[in-house]
Amino acid sequence: MPIRLRKFIGAIALIALVVCWSLIAMALAQLPVIKAHKLVETIYYVVAGLGWVLPAMPLIRWMSRPDPPRTES
């Protein structure tokens, strides 16, 4: 697969990942357990804010992989 197509697919997947992650994080932030204590709430927002990076790393690595060399016949 050419790198341009990988980057296009990866960009769409990253946008979908961030949108879904943020919607789920906002829904979970409303739980009474998280709202009960300010320290728990702060820790939750730090983890939720940085948590999307871990699933995005393999996707970005896949997107930036160089094209295989072409063999001329």
C-alpha positions in Angstrom: 0.0 0.0 0.0 1.5 3.4 -0.9 2.4 5.7 1.9 -0.1 8.4 0.7 -3.0 6.0 1.0 -1.7 4.8 4.4 -1.6 8.4 5.6 -5.1 9.1 4.3 -6.5 6.0 6.0 -4.5 6.7 9.2 -5.7 10.3 9.4 -9.3 9.3 9.1 -8.8 6.6 11.7 -7.0 9.1 14.1 -9.9 11.5 13.8 -12.4 8.7 14.5 -10.3 7.6 17.5 -10.1 11.0 19.0 -13.8 11.7 18.6 -14.8 8.4 20.1 -12.2 8.7 22.9 -13.4 12.1 23.8 -17.1 11.1 23.8 -16.5 8.1 26.0 -14.2 10.2 28.3 -16.9 12.9 28.7 -19.5 10.2 29.5 -17.3 8.6 32.1 -16.4 11.9 33.6 -20.0 12.3 34.7 -19.9 9.2 37.0 -20.5 10.0 40.6 -17.4 8.1 41.7 -15.2 10.5 39.6 -17.2 13.6 40.6 -17.0 12.8 44.3 -13.4 13.9 44.9 -11.4 16.6 43.3 -8.2 14.6 43.3 -9.8 11.6 41.6 -11.4 13.9 39.1 -8.0 15.6 38.4 -6.3 12.2 37.9 -9.1 11.0 35.7 -8.8 14.0 33.4 -5.0 13.6 33.1 -5.3 9.9 32.3 -8.2 10.5 29.9 -6.5 13.4 28.2 -3.3 11.5 27.6 -4.8 8.0 27.2 -5.6 8.3 23.5 -1.9 8.5 22.7 -1.3 4.8 23.4 -3.8 3.4 20.9 -2.7 6.1 18.4 1.0 5.2 18.5 0.8 1.9 16.5 -1.4 3.7 14.0 1.0 6.5 13.5 3.9 4.0 13.2 2.0 2.2 10.5 1.3 5.4 8.7 4.9 6.6 8.6 6.4 3.2 7.5 8.3 3.8 4.3 7.2 2.3 1.0 8.9 -1.0 0.1 11.6 -0.6 -2.6 10.3 -1.2 -6.1 11.8 -4.0 -8.1 12.2 -3.1 -11.8 11.7 -6.0 -14.1 
